[in-house]
Amino acid sequence: MLMARLQVVERTYYAGGLIMTIVQFLVLLLIAAVCGAIGQALAGYSLGGCLVSAVVGFVGAFLGLWLARQLGLPEVLVIRVGGETFPVLWSIVGSAILALILSLLSRRRRWAF
């Protein structure tokens, strides 16, 4: 009986589908942070701490998934959290590309005069 009530409380519906719970959002944020950190490590450039890694992971997921769709590549290594899919491989690839681009733009250049 208690288990049935917990399932009803955890599944909150709105007009179109299922709303993500706080725990599911935190799990998705953790996955994005790990993907962002791996992408930054592959690029060799760190943009900041854990929260920045999560943002880089989410932006990298958009960038990597867009790039994969443009090249006609399939979604590989997808994690499903709360009804939403998160492309882990393309998030890492996109995070690495984003970190590379930002490292090229933000490095100080020395001009020899």
C-alpha positions in Angstrom: 0.0 0.0 0.0 2.8 2.4 0.9 4.7 1.5 -2.2 1.7 2.3 -4.4 1.3 5.7 -2.8 4.9 6.5 -3.4 4.6 5.7 -7.0 1.5 7.9 -7.3 3.3 10.8 -5.6 6.4 10.4 -7.8 4.4 10.4 -11.0 3.0 13.8 -11.5 1.3 14.4 -14.8 0.6 17.5 -16.7 -1.1 18.1 -20.0 1.5 16.5 -22.2 3.2 13.9 -20.2 5.4 13.3 -17.1 7.1 16.0 -15.1 10.7 15.2 -14.0 11.1 14.9 -10.2 13.9 16.6 -8.2 15.8 13.3 -7.8 15.6 12.6 -11.5 16.8 16.1 -12.3 19.7 15.8 -9.9 20.7 12.4 -11.4 20.6 14.1 -14.9 22.6 17.0 -13.6 25.2 14.5 -12.2 25.4 12.6 -15.5 25.9 15.9 -17.4 28.6 17.0 -14.9 30.5 13.8 -15.4 30.2 14.0 -19.2 31.3 17.7 -19.1 34.3 16.8 -16.9 35.4 14.0 -19.2 35.0 16.2 -22.3 37.1 19.0 -20.6 39.7 16.4 -19.7 39.9 15.2 -23.3 40.3 18.7 -24.5 42.9 19.5 -21.9 41.2 22.7 -20.7 39.2 23.1 -17.6 36.6 25.8 -17.6 35.7 25.6 -13.9 34.2 23.5 -11.2 31.4 21.0 -11.0 28.6 23.3 -11.8 30.4 24.6 -14.9 31.1 21.0 -15.9 27.4 20.3 -15.7 26.6 23.3 -17.9 29.3 22.3 -20.3 27.9 18.7 -20.3 24.4 20.0 -21.2 25.6 22.4 -23.9 27.9 19.7 -25.1 25.0 17.3 -25.4 23.2 19.8 -27.6 26.3 20.5 -29.7 27.3 16.8 -30.0 23.8 15.6 -30.8 23.4 18.4 -33.5 26.7 17.4 -35.0 25.8 13.7 -35.0 22.5 14.4 -36.7 24.2 16.6 -39.3 26.6 13.7 -40.1 23.9 11.1 -40.0 25.4 9.2 -37.0 23.2 7.2 -34.6 22.7 8.0 -30.9 25.0 5.7 -29.1 25.2 5.2 -25.3 21.9 6.9 -24.3 20.8 7.1 -20.7 17.1 7.5 -20.0 16.2 9.5 -16.9 12.7 10.5 -16.0 11.3 10.1 -19.5 14.1 12.1 -21.0 17.0 10.7 -22.9 20.6 12.0 -22.4 23.2 11.1 -25.1 26.3 10.4 -23.1 28.7 9.8 -26.0 27.6 12.9 -27.9 27.7 14.9 -24.7 31.3 14.0 -24.1 32.2 14.7 -27.8 30.3 18.0 -27.7 31.9 19.0 -24.4 35.4 18.3 -25.7 34.6 20.4 -28.9 33.2 23.2 -26.8 36.2 23.2 -24.4 38.6 23.2 -27.3 36.8 26.2 -28.9 36.7 28.1 -25.7 40.4 27.3 -24.9 41.4 28.7 -28.4 39.3 31.8 -27.9 40.4 32.6 -24.3 44.1 31.9 -24.4 46.3 34.9 -24.1 48.3 35.5 -27.2 51.7 37.1 -27.1 52.4 39.4 -29.9 56.0 40.1 -30.8 56.5 43.7 -31.7 
